[in-house]
Amino acid sequence: MGSTPKRRRLPRELRERAVQMVFEMTEEQGEAYGVVPEVARQLGINQRSLYRLVREAEAEGHGPELAGTERVRLAELERENRELRRANEILKAASAFFAAELDRPESR
């Protein structure tokens, strides 16, 4: 009966540095393609583990900083999204109102 190798837990500093390197290289290259495998190879970390660590960091709100123009564009898109959601709620309410009007029997 063979024993499976015990998974070793990476030190916190190594995990943080690996994720930071992924974010920095992604920002430098302008794309994320191939960054995780390269960093994993450089640090001797399993690629799947590094992908998981990067996803967790992104879910926590960490990641490469946005450039000024990207930050402005993001703010514009968020504002537009709020406006569209509000317009959608208004249209839903109007639709429900008119549907109720059509369902009422006419009284003449």
C-alpha positions as CSV (number, residue, x, y, z in Angstrom):
1,M,0.0,0.0,0.0
2,G,1.5,3.2,-1.1
3,S,1.3,6.3,0.9
4,T,0.3,9.6,-0.7
5,P,2.7,12.4,-0.1
6,K,1.6,14.9,2.5
7,R,0.7,18.3,1.2
8,R,3.0,20.9,2.5
9,R,1.6,24.2,3.5
10,L,3.4,27.2,1.9
11,P,4.7,29.8,4.3
12,R,2.4,32.9,4.5
13,E,5.2,35.1,3.2
14,L,5.8,32.9,0.2
15,R,2.1,32.8,-0.6
16,E,1.8,36.6,-0.4
17,R,5.0,37.2,-2.4
18,A,3.9,34.8,-5.1
19,V,0.5,36.5,-5.5
20,Q,2.1,39.9,-5.5
21,M,4.5,38.7,-8.3
22,V,1.6,37.5,-10.3
23,F,-0.2,40.9,-10.0
24,E,3.0,42.8,-10.8
25,M,3.9,40.7,-13.8
26,T,0.3,41.0,-15.1
27,E,0.4,44.8,-14.8
28,E,3.8,45.0,-16.5
29,Q,2.8,42.7,-19.4
30,G,-0.7,44.1,-19.8
31,E,-2.2,40.6,-19.8
32,A,-2.4,37.6,-17.5
33,Y,-1.6,34.9,-20.1
34,G,1.2,32.7,-18.9
35,V,2.0,34.7,-15.8
36,V,0.9,32.1,-13.2
37,P,2.8,29.2,-14.7
38,E,5.9,31.4,-15.0
39,V,5.8,32.6,-11.3
40,A,5.0,29.0,-10.1
41,R,8.0,27.7,-12.0
42,Q,10.3,30.5,-10.6
43,L,9.2,29.8,-7.0
44,G,8.8,26.1,-7.2
45,I,5.0,26.3,-6.4
46,N,2.3,24.1,-7.8
47,Q,0.4,26.0,-10.6
48,R,-3.0,24.9,-9.3
49,S,-2.2,26.2,-5.8
50,L,-1.0,29.5,-7.2
51,Y,-4.1,29.9,-9.4
52,R,-6.2,29.2,-6.2
53,L,-4.2,31.8,-4.2
54,V,-4.6,34.4,-6.9
55,R,-8.4,33.8,-7.2
56,E,-8.7,34.1,-3.4
57,A,-6.8,37.3,-3.4
58,E,-8.9,38.8,-6.2
59,A,-12.1,37.7,-4.4
60,E,-10.8,39.6,-1.3
61,G,-10.4,42.7,-3.4
62,H,-6.7,42.6,-3.9
63,G,-5.2,42.8,-7.3
64,P,-3.3,45.0,-9.7
65,E,-4.0,48.7,-9.2
66,L,-6.1,50.4,-11.9
67,A,-4.5,53.1,-13.9
68,G,-6.1,56.6,-13.7
69,T,-8.0,56.2,-17.0
70,E,-9.2,52.7,-16.0
71,R,-10.3,54.0,-12.6
72,V,-12.3,56.8,-14.3
73,R,-13.8,54.4,-16.8
74,L,-14.8,52.0,-14.0
75,A,-16.5,54.8,-12.1
76,E,-18.4,55.8,-15.3
77,L,-19.5,52.2,-15.8
78,E,-20.6,51.8,-12.2
79,R,-22.7,55.0,-12.5
80,E,-24.2,53.9,-15.7
81,N,-25.0,50.5,-14.2
82,R,-26.8,52.2,-11.3
83,E,-28.8,54.3,-13.7
84,L,-29.8,51.3,-15.8
85,R,-30.8,49.4,-12.7
86,R,-33.0,52.3,-11.6
87,A,-34.6,52.6,-15.1
88,N,-35.2,48.9,-15.2
89,E,-37.0,49.1,-11.8
90,I,-39.2,51.9,-13.2
91,L,-40.0,49.9,-16.3
92,K,-40.9,46.9,-14.2
93,A,-43.3,48.9,-12.1
94,A,-44.9,50.5,-15.2
95,S,-45.2,47.1,-16.8
96,A,-47.0,45.7,-13.7
97,F,-49.3,48.8,-13.5
98,F,-50.3,48.5,-17.2
99,A,-50.8,44.7,-17.0
100,A,-53.1,45.2,-14.0
101,E,-55.0,47.9,-16.0
102,L,-55.5,45.5,-18.9
103,D,-56.7,42.7,-16.6
104,R,-59.5,44.8,-15.0
105,P,-62.9,44.4,-16.5
106,E,-64.3,47.4,-18.3
107,S,-67.1,49.1,-16.5
108,R,-69.4,51.1,-18.9
